[in-house]
Amino acid sequence: MAENSILCSVSSLILSIFILFCCLFGHCNSVEQLGGYDTFTISSFKYPETQIRPFDMRYIRVDLPPWFSSMSIALKSSVNLDIKSAKKVPKSVLPMICFRDGSLPLPDVSSTSLEVALSNRSFDGIQVLQNMEQCYPVPRNMTMKLTNEQISARVLYFGLFNGVGPTRTQSKMIVRNRAYSFTANISVEGCTTSTMQGQYCNQTIELLSCARSGNSSGNGSVSGFFNQSMVLCRNNFETSCHGDGEMKIYSLEILRITESLTISVQNLRLRPLDSIGNSSRIYLMCFARYGAMPLATLHDYSGDLNQSPLVIRFPKVGQWYISILALHLAKEIGGALSNVSKVCYSLEVQELECPLGKAGPNCSSERYMLQTVLRKYSTPFESYYLPDGGDVISDALNFHLEPLLSNYSVGGLDTWTYFLLDVPRGAAGGNLHVRLMSDRKMNYEIYARNGGLPSLINWDYYYVNKTSSSGDSVFFVLYNSSDEKVDFYILYVKEGIWNIALRHLNSTGDISDGQTTMSISLERCPKRCSYHGSCKSALDTSGLTLYSFCACDRNHGGFDCSIEIVSHQGHIWQSIALIASNAAAVFPAFWALRQKAFAEWVVYTVSGISSGLYHACDVGTWCVLSFGVLQFMDFWLSFMAVVSTFIYLTTIDEVFKRAIHTAVAILTALMAITKATRSSNIILVMGIGAFGLLLGWLIEFSTKYRSLSCSMGLCLNRLERWPSREWLQNLVNTVMKRFRWGFVLAGFIALAMAAISWNLESSQSYWIWHSVWHVAIYSSSFFFLCSKVITINSGNRTPTDANYQLTQQDSLSQGA
C-alpha cells in the first residue's frame, strides 16, 4: 500500500511553548466551575515578584492533561527593551525566554537566530521545530490566550535566562550586570467531559472503538517474516455523514509500538440517494495530529481518503486525533449543479503491531527492551541500559552487539536492530550518552526517536558517519568519532520511551567478524564538563525535574566547558597582571614604616599580600586557603587600607587612633562579609574614611585649643582675646601648612583613576581594569601619606604650653 501521508512536523508544535509558564513559584488555587461553558479551572497561578540575577537561569515544567481546553498568561517584567534596542544588546547580557517541547531548553548551544519579532503586548505566530527551541527577549508586558487546538497536551518547559552564550557558564571574577524581575498570572482551563473539546469545550470528539482482529501473515514465500497482529478501530456509528465544509473529529490511543497506522473509509455514499454527482470527484480530506486537535491549517499528516488510505509509518505511542473534512459536494457537473448535500462513510483505522521482540518492516527485525541499571553512589537517574540477560562486559557496563543483531535483511542490503529504553519522569535534565566501539571499521548507522520507531525518513537524531549526522540539531553533540568509534550525546533528553535503531549495512557478509561493543547511559553532565569545571544539579521550580549543568573554570565556557574563552597564554598574562599589580602596596607600606606608623604598615603589607593570594586563587593558579576566606581578607583589608590612609592624615593621639581603627575594622568587616563586590562599597568606604578624617580633626582641635584645667572665666577671657577672623585665618594657615598640596593633587588624580577603572570593570575586561585599580589605589594612598607634613619639634610644645598655663594660674592667684 502506497504512502501518501504528508508529514508536517513543524505544525505539530505551533505555539505549544507558552503553556510552560504554568509551574513557576505559584500557588495553585482550588478547582472551580466556570459559568457559560463546560469548562473548569484546572490550575490558577499568581507568581510573586521573582528576581533573575546576571548569568542565572530558572526552569519551569508544566504537565498539560489531555482534557485541558485553554491557557491564559499575563506577564510583567522590569525589562525595558523595545525591538530596536534588543537587537543592539549582546546576547551575553540580554534577558531571554526560551521554550522547548518535552524537555529543558538550552540556549547556549542553540544555532537558531535570535528572534526579536515581538511586541510589548503579546507574542503572535510563534512556531517551533521538532527537537528545536526558540528564544525571545523578555518583554515588558505580555498577554495571551491559547487553546488546545494550538498547543498539544504534553510536558512542556520554558526557561528564563539573564544572558546566554558560552560565557554564561564561565566562572566570573566579578559580575556587574543587572538583574531583572518578573511577575505572572497564569490559568489553565479544562473540559468537564472527555468527549467535548475546543476552547469552550463545545466541539464533539468521537472515541473510536478498537478491538484486536487476529494475526496478519506476511509474505509466506520469504523466510523470516513473522505474523503481525492487527488492532481494528471503527467509529461507534455505522456511518458518519458530513455536509460540505463540515468537519468531524475522532480520537484513539496507541498503547504499543506500532509498525503502521492506516486510516481509510468504507461504504462511501452520497445523500440524498438520488443525488446528481460522482463520489470520485469529492474530496474527503483527512488530517491527523499527535497529541492535539488537527485543523486544515494545523496538522501532522494529511491525505484524501477518497483517493487512497492515509498510511502513517511508525506512529508514536499516545493519543491521536483524526479529523475528516468533506469538500466540493455542491458543484457543477456536466452543466448541471450537483444536489449532493451530504457524504456518508464508515471510518476504519488499522494498527499493525509486531510480536514481542520484533519490529520494523514486516516485523522482521529484532527488538530489545533494555533494563535500567542504576549507578552506585550517584545522583538520581544516573544509569546504564543493558539487554535483559545480554552479554554484559564485567565492570564496564557495555554489551556485545553482534549476538543481538538481526539476521534478516531485505534484498541482502541491510538489517535493522531496535533497542528500547525508558527515560523516567523527572529525568529530562539528564543527557543520553550513546557509544559504539569496534576493532574494525564499522558499518552501522544509528537512528534515535522518542515515542516511536525510527526509520530512514522519520527520526529525531541520526548518525551515519563523521560528515553526516544530526550535527545541525542543537541537542545532538558528537565527540571524538572515527571509523572505529561513535560517541555522541542527546542533551536534555525527553522523558518517555526512546527507540534507538542500528542499521547494519552490507550485512550479507559474516557479521561475526570483529567485535563491537555498545554502551547507552543516562548521565548528568556531558563529557564530565570536559574536565574544565564541576557538574552541578538542581531542581526546577516545580520540584519535579532534576537537571544538571556545568560550572566551568575561569578559562572555559559552554554547556560542557569545551569552549576555550581564555587561552593558556592569556591566562598567564591575566595571572601576572592581577597578582603582580599588588606589588604597588610596597610604596605606602614603605613610607608608613619609614614614619614609624606601624599600624598602617601592617595594614598595607598584609593587604597587598592577601590580595595577591586571593587573585592567585581566583584565576586558578594556587589557593593557599579557601576561596571564601581569601576573598574576605582581600576586600576587608582593602577597605581598611583606604580608611587607614584618611586616619593617618590626622595628628591625634594614638589612643584615639586605636579607637577609630577598632570601629572601622568592625564596619569594614561587616561590609566584606555581606556583598563585598557591590559597587556601593567604594562610596561607603570613602565616606567612612572622610568621616574618620573629620572626626580626627575635631578631636585635634578640641584638645589643642581647650585646656581641661582652666576655669570658665579663663576660657571666656581667652575667647575674647581671639577674634573670629584671626582664628579662621590661623585655621586656614594651619591647614595649608599641614599638607604638601602637590602630593594631595597627585593622590586625588590616582584616586580618580581607581574610581574610573572600577566602573569600567566587566566580566571580559576585569583583569585589565582591576590591575589598574590595584596600582591606582595603592598609589593614591602613597601620595596622601607623603602629603602630610611632619613637625619635627612638636614634642617641645607641650612643656611650653604647660609652663604657660602654670604662669597664668600663679598670676591670677597673686592678683586675687
N, C-alpha and C positions, 0 to 999 in steps of 0.2 A: 504494500500500500504506500503510495507516494506521500511524502511530507509536503504539505503546502502551508504549514504554520509560519507565521511572521513573528519573529522574536522581537520584542520591544522592551529590552531590559532597562532602557532609560525611564520609560513611563512608569514602571512598577514602583519607583521610589520618589516620584514627584511630590514635593512638599512634605515628605514624611519626617524630615529632620526636626520640625518645630515642636513636636509633641514632647521633646526631651526636657522641656522646662518643668515637667510635672513632678520632679523629685528633689528639688534643691531646698534644704533648710526649712521647709514649710511645715505647717501643722494641718493635718488632714481633718476636714470637717465631716460630720456625720452625713450619711446619705439622705437626701431629701427629694421629695417628689416635686417636679416642675409642672406648672399648670399649662394647659393648652396643647401639649403633645405627650406622646407615650414615652417620655424620657425622664431620667432621674440623674442626679448629680453623683457620679462615681467618686470624685475627689475634688476638693477645692483647697487651693494653697495660697497663702499670702506670705511672701518671703520678706523677712526684715532686711534692713539695710546691711549689705554684706560687702566687705572690702576685699579687693584683689590686689595684692602687693606686686611690686615690679618682679617680672620673670616668674610669677606664681601662676598656678593653674587650679581649676576646680572642675571635676567631672560630675555629671548628673545622669542617673539612669531612670528610665520610666518603662513600665510594663503596661502596654495597652491591651485590654481584653478584647476578644472578638466582638463583643456586644457594644463597644463604645460607638457613639454617634458623632460627636464633635468635640473640639477643644478650643478654648479661648485663652489668649495671652495678652497681658498688658505689662510692658517692661519700661522702667525708667532707670537711667544711669546718670552718673556725673560726668560722662564723656561728652565733650562739646566739639565734635568734629563734623564738618559737612563733607560733601563728596570731593570738593576740590582740595580741602586741607588733608583729607585722609590719603589722597594719592601722594602727597608730599612727605608724609610721616614714614620713617623707616619701619619695616615690619618688626624689627627687633624691639621697638618700644610702642608698637601700635596695639591698643586693646582689640581683641578679636573674639568672635564667637564662631566655633567650628562644630559642624553637625556630621553625624555618621549613623547609618542604619546598622544595627546589630552589634556594634562594638564601639570602643572608645576612639575618638578622633585623635590624630597625631599630626599636628600641622608642621612639625619640624622636618618631616620627610615628604610633605605634600609638594607635588610638582605642578599643581593647578595654579593658575594665575590668581592674583588677589582680586576678589570681586568687590566692586565699590558701587554697583548699581542698586543703591538703596536710598530710601527717603527717611526723613526723621519720624515718619508716622508708621510705616509698615514695610514688610518685605512682600514683594509680588513676583510670581513667576519663577520661584527658585526650583531648580532641578538638580538632582544628584545622580551620578552614575553608580552602578553597582561596584562595590569594593572601593569606592572613592569617597572623598569628603569634600565639603565646601566650607570656606571660611569667609567671614564678613567682618568689617569693622563694627564694633559695638555701637549701636545707635543711641541717641539720647532718649528717644521715645519710640515705642513700637507697640502696635495693637494689631491683632489678627484673630480670625476665627476660621478653623479648618475642619472639614468633615471627613467621615470615613470613606468618602468617595475620592478624597485627595491623598490621604495618608493611610498606611497599612497598619493593621493590628499586629504589633510585634514589639520586640525590645529595641528601644531607641536611646541614643546617647547624644549629649552635646557637652562641649567643654568651653569654659571661659578662660581666656589667656590674657595676660598683660605682657605682650611682647612674644614673638615667635621667631624661630630660626635656630641655627646651630648654637648661638651664644646663650640661648635660654637655659641650657643645662650646664653651661660652663660655670665653674666656681668663680665668684667675683670677689675681688679685693674690697670693693666698695660699691654700693648701689645707691644711686641718686635719682633714679627715675620716679615718676609719680605713680601713686596708687589710684585706683578708681573704685567706685562703689555702685551698687545697683539694688533695686527693689523690683518685685514682680508679683502680679496676681494671676494665677493660673487655675482654670477649672476644666474638668473633663466630664462630659455627659455621656450617658449610655441609654440603650433601648431596654425597655422592660420585657419585651418579647423577642425571642431569638429569631422568629420568622419575619420580623419587621426591622428594617434598617434604613439608612439615609440620615441626612442632617436632622430631620424631625421625626425619624422612626416611622415614616408613613409609606415606605416602599416595601412591598411584599417580596420575601425571599422564599423560594420553594426548595425544600430539602429533598434531594434525590434519595430514593430508596435503593440500597445496594445489597447484593447477595452474591455469594460465590457460585459460579456456574460450572465448576468442574475444570478438568485439565484441557489444555490446548496443545496438541502434539506438534513438534517441529517437523521439519522435513526428514522423514524417516530414512531417506536414501543417503543421508550424510551422517556418519557415525559421530557421536559426541554431542549431539543435540539432546536436550533434556525437555521433559514435559513442562509446560508452563501452565500456571493456574490463572484463571480469569475471574475478576470481580465485575459484575454487570450492574450498572446503576441506571434507573429509569425515573421519570417523573411520576408522581403519585397518581395523576390522572392519565387516562389512556391517551388523550390527545390534548394539545395546547393550541389555542387559536390566537392569532395576532391581527390587529389592524395595521394599516400602512403607517410606518414610523413608530409603531408601538414596540416597547422593549420589555422582555420578561427576564428575570434573573433567577438562577438556580445556584445551589451550593452543594459541595460534597467534600469529605475529608479523606485524604490519602493517609493511611496508617502505616504502610510498609514501603520499603524501597521498591519502586515500580519501574518496569522497563519502558512502558509507554502508556499514554492516556489518549484514547481515541473517542472523539465526540462526533456523533452522527445523528441524523433524523430518519425516522421511518414513517411510512404511511402519510406522505405529504399530500394534502388535499386543499382544494380551493373552495371557499364559501362565497356566495351560495353555490349549490351543486351545479346549477345550470349557468354558471358564470361564463362570460366570454374571456378567454385568456389562456395562456400557455404557462404552466408552472415552471417550465425550464427557464423562463425569462425573468423569474422573480429572484431577487437577492434575499437570501436568508443568512444574514451576517451573524457570525458567532465571535464573541470576544471573551477571552479567558484571562484571568488575572489571579496571581497568587497572593492571598492574604488581604485583599481589599476588593471592593465592588468595581467591576470593569465598566468602562464607558466607551463610546465610539472613539473618543479622543484620548483615552487613558486606559491602556490595557497591556498585557504581556504578549498574547498570541491572538491572531485573528484569522478568519477564513470564511468562505461562502459555503455553508453546508449543503446548499442546493446543487453545488458542483461536485464536491468531494468532502469526505470527513476531515475534520481537523485533528491532526496527529501531533501530540506533544511528546517528544522523546525524553525519557528520564526526568519526569516531573518531580518537583520537590515534595517532600513529605509535609503535610499540613492541610490547611483549609484552602480550597479553590472555589472561585466564583465564576460562573458562566452566564453570559447574557446573550439573548437571541433577539435580533432586530430584523423585522421584515420591511423591505423597501420595494418601491415600484410596483405596488399592487394595482393601482389605477393608472393606466397609461394607454395610449393609442396604439392599437394593434390592427394592422391591415386596414387602416382608415376608420376603424370603429373604436370607440372608447371602451376599455375593459370595465366590466361591472364587478370585478373582484373586490370584496370588502374585507375578507379575512383569509388567512392561510393557516391551516391546522397541521399538526405533526405530532409524532411521538419522539421524545428525546431519549437517546441511548448513549451512555458513557461506559466504555470498557477500560478496565485497569488490568494490564498484563503483568503478572508477578512471576518471579522465578522461584524455584525451590530453595530451601535453606542451604546456604553455602554456594549458591550460584548467582550469577549476574551477567549483565552485558547482553549483546545481541543474541537472540535465541537461547539465552541462559547457558551459554557455552563456556563462560569464564568462571574462574574460582573467586569466591568472595569470603573474606575472613573478618570476623569481628574481633578487634584487638582488646585485650584486657588492660585495665589501668593498674599500673604498679607504682605505688607512692614511693617517693624517695625518703630515705631515713634522714631525720634531723633537718628537715627543710620546711619552708613556709608552705601554707596551704596551697593545694592544687599543683604543686610541682610533682611531675610524674613521668614515667615511661609507658609506652604502649607496646605490648608484646602479644603474639598469637597465642591462643589457648593451646597449651601443650606443644608449642613450636620448639624449634631447635634454638635455645637461648644460649648465648655465649656467657660463660661464667664471669661474673663481676663486671661485665661490660654493658649488659642490658641491651645488646644488639641481637639480631636474629639472622640466620642464613636465609637468603632469598630464593635460591634455586629450588629447594624442595617444595616451595609453596607456589611456584609459577604454574599458570595454566598450560596444559599440554595440547590444547586445540587451537588452531589458527584458521582464519577464513582465507582460503586461497593460498595458504602457506606463506603469508606475508608477515603477520604479526599476531601476538596474543595479548590479551588484557588480563590483569590480575588486580582485584579490588581489595582494599583494606579500609574497614570502617572503624572509626573511633569516636568517642563521646567527649566533648569538652563540656564539663559540668556547668551548671548555673552558677554565676558569680565569678567564673574564671576568665571572663572576657578581657581582663587586663593582663593576661599571660601571652606568651609567644610560642607558636608551634614550630618546632625545630625538626627538619627532615634531612637525613644524611644517607647517602649511598657510597660505599667504598668497595672497590674491586681490585683484584690483582691483574686485571687486563682491561682493555678498552671496553667500556660499557655501551650497550645498545639499548638503553632504556630511555623512555620519555615518561615524565611524571605529570599527572593532571590531578588537581585538587578542587573539590566543590563542597559547599555547605548545603546540606539538606537533600541532595540528590546525587545520582551517579554522574560522573563527568564523562565527556566524550570529546572527540576532536573539534566539535563545534559548540560545545556547551561546557564551560569550565569557569572557575573563579580565578585560579592561578595555574600556571603550567611551566614546565622546564623541558626543553628539547636539547639544547646544547648551550655553550657559553655565550653564543651570539643570538640565540632565540629563546626567550623566556618572558615571564611577566615583569620584566625589568621596568616597564613603564608604570606599573602599579606602585602606588605609594606605600603599600603594606607588604610588598614582596622584596626581600633583601637577599641577594646572592653573595656568598662568601667563598673564596678560595676554591672554586670549582675547576675541574680539569676533565680529561678523558677518563680518568680512573676514579674520580671523586665528584660527588654532587653534595653541596651543603647550602641550604637556604632556610630562611625564617619567614613565617607568616606572622606579621606583627599584630598584636592585639586581636587575636583570633576570635571569631564569633562563637557564641555558645551553640550547642546542639551537635548533631551527628555530622561528622566530616567524612567524606569519601575520597581516598587517595588511590588513584589508579596508576598502575605501571603498564606501559605499552612496550612490550618486548619486540623489537624489530628483527626481521630476518630470522625467525625462530625455527626455521626448518633444520638448522644445524643442531648439534648436541648441546643443550643448554647446561649440561653438567660440566663442560669445560670451564675451568676457572671457578672462582668463588667470590660471591658478592654478599656483603652484609648490609643490613638496613637498620636504621635507628630512627624512631619517632618519639619525641618527648615534648612535654609542655614545660617551658622554662620561664623564669622571671624576666631577667634582662638579657637581651641578645648578646652573645659572644662575651658574656661576663663583663659587659661595659668596656670591651677591648682592653681590659687591664689598665685603663686610664681613669677609673672612677669607681664608685661604690654603688651597689644596687639597693634602692630603697623601695619600700612597699607602703601602700596607704589604701584606705577605703574611700569609695565615692561618697557623696553626701547622703545617699540613701542607706549606706552601710551594707549594700547587697553585692557589690562587686569589688574584688581586691585587684588592684592594679600595681604594677611595678614600673619604676623609671630609674634612669641613671643620673647620678650626681657626679659630674665629671670634675677633673682637676683643673688647675689654672690654665693649662696649655691646650686642652681639648674640649670639644663640644659635640653636639649632635645627639640624636636619640640613643646611640650606642657608644658615644665618646670616641668615635673613629675619625672625626674631623680634627685635623691639627690646626688650631687657631693661632697659636704662638709657636714658632719654630724653635728648635733647640738653641740656635744661636741667639734668637730673640729672647729666649728665656734667660740665657746667660747675661745679656745686656740689661734686662729688667732687674735681675737679681743684684747685679753690681750697682746699678743706679739707686735702687731702693735701700740697699744696705750701706753702701759707701757714702751716700749723701748724709748719713747721720754723723759722719766724722766732723761735720760743721759744729757739733756740740763741743768740740775741743776748745774753740775760741772763747765762748762765755765761761766755760769751766776753768780755763787757764787764768782769765782775768779775775774771776772770783777767788781763786786760790792765791793769786798774787796780792789781792787786797785783804786776805785772811778772812773772807766771807765763806766760812767752811760749810754752812748750811746750804748756800746757793751752789757751792762747788759740788757737793754731794748730789743735789737735785739735777744739775746739768749733766754730770758724768753718768749717773745711773739712767737718766732719761735717754741719752744717746745710745747707751749700751742696750737697754731694754727695747728701744725702737729698732735697732739693728737686728736683735734676736727675733723680734716679732715679725719683721718683714722677711727674714730668712725662713721662718716657718710659713709665712703667708704665701710665698712664691714656691713653696715645696722643696726648699733646699735642705733645711735641717730644723727640727723642733727640739729645743732643749727642755721645754716644758710644754704643757698642753696649750692648745691654741687659745682657749678662753683666758687662761692666766696671762699669757703673753700679751694678748690684746688689751686686757685690763691694765696691765703695767704700763704699756706704751701710752695709752690715752691718759691715764691718771697722771703719770709723771710729766707728760707733755703739758697738761693743764697746770700742774704745779710749777713747771719751769716758767711759764708765761706770767703767772701771778707773782712768783718769787722775784721776777725782774722788776715789777712795779714796787714791791715792798722794799727792795734793795735801795731804791731811789730816795727813800726817806732816811732821816738821821735819828730816829727814835731809839730808845734803849733796847737792848736785846730782850728784856723782859716782855715788852710789848710786841716785838717781832715774833717771839715764840708763841704768844697768844694768837696773833693773827695767822701765823703759819698753821697752827693747830686747827683753827676754824676753817681755813681754806682747804686743808687736807681732807677734812670731813666732807665739805661741799663737793670738791672735785672728785672724790672717791664715789660719791653717790651719782654724779654725772657720768662717770666712766663705767659704772656697773649697770646703768639703765640707759640704753640707746646712746652708746658712746659715739656713734658715727653720724649723728644728726648734725646738720649744718648750723642749727641754732646754738650749738655748744660754743662755737667760736665767739659769738656775741656775748654769751653768758660769761665765758672766761675773761674776755676783755672787760666786761662790766665789773666782775669781781676784782680784777687787778686794779682798775681805776678807783673803785671804792676803797680798796686797801691802801692805795697811794694817798687818797684824800683823807682817809682816817689817820694815816701816819702823820700827815702834815698837821692835822688838827691836834693830835697828841703832842707833836713837837711844838706847836705854837702855844698850847696851854701850859706846857712845862717850862718854856723859855721866858715867857712874859708874865708869869704869875708866880709869886712867892707863896709857898704854903704857910710860912710862919708870920706873914705880915698881918697887921690888923686891918680892919675895914677902913679906918681913917687914912692909913698909909696907902692903901690901894686907890682910894679916891684921889689922894694927893698926887699920885703918880699918873693917874688918868688925866688929871688937869694939866700936867706938865707936857703930855704928848698930844699935840694937835692931830686931828684925823688925817689932814692932808700929808703931814710929815710922816705919819705912821704908814699910810698907803705907799708913799714914795719909798720908805725904807723897806716895805714888804716887796715891792717890785724890784728894788735893787738887790735884795737878798735872793730872790728867785733868779734873777739874771746872773748873779754870781755863783749860784748853786750849780748850774749846768754848763757844759760845753755845747753850744747850740748847733754847731756843725755836726756833732755826733747824734744829737737829737733828730736833726733833719734826716740824716742817713738812716737812723733807726725807723723813722716813720716811712721812709721810702721802702725799706726792706719789709716792713710790716704790711704795706700796701701790696707789695709783690706776693707776699704769703697769702693775703686775702684773695687776690686775683687768681692765683694758682689753685686755691681751694675751690673757688667757684667754677673753674674750668675742668675740674676733675670729672671724668666719666669712666665707665667700665673699660673702654678701649684705651683711653689716654691716661689712665690713673697713674701708671708707673712714671710717666714723664713729669706730670704736674705735681705729684706728691713728692718726688725727689726735689723739685724746685721748692716745694713747701718746706722741706727739711732745711735746706740751705738758707732760705729766706727767714724762717722763724728763728733759727739759732743766730743768724747774722744780726737780726734786729735786736735780740737780747744782748749780743755782744756790744753793739753800738750804744744801746741805752746804758749798759754798765759803764762804758767808757765816758759817757756824758756826765757822770756825777763827779763834781769837784770835791776832792778830799782835803779837808782843813787839817794841816799838819799840827798846828799849835792849839787845837781845840781842847786838849787836855789841861791847859793852864787857865782856861776861862772860868772854870767852876770855882777854884780857890779865890780868884779875883772877885767874882760876884759875891762869894761868901763873906769875904772881908768887908766888901762894900756894905753889905747888909748889916753886918755887926756894927760898923761905924755909924750907920744911920740909927740903929737902935740905941747906941750909947748917947748920941747927941740928943735924942728925944728925951731920954731919961734925965739928962742933965738939965735940959730946958724946963722940964716939969718941976 
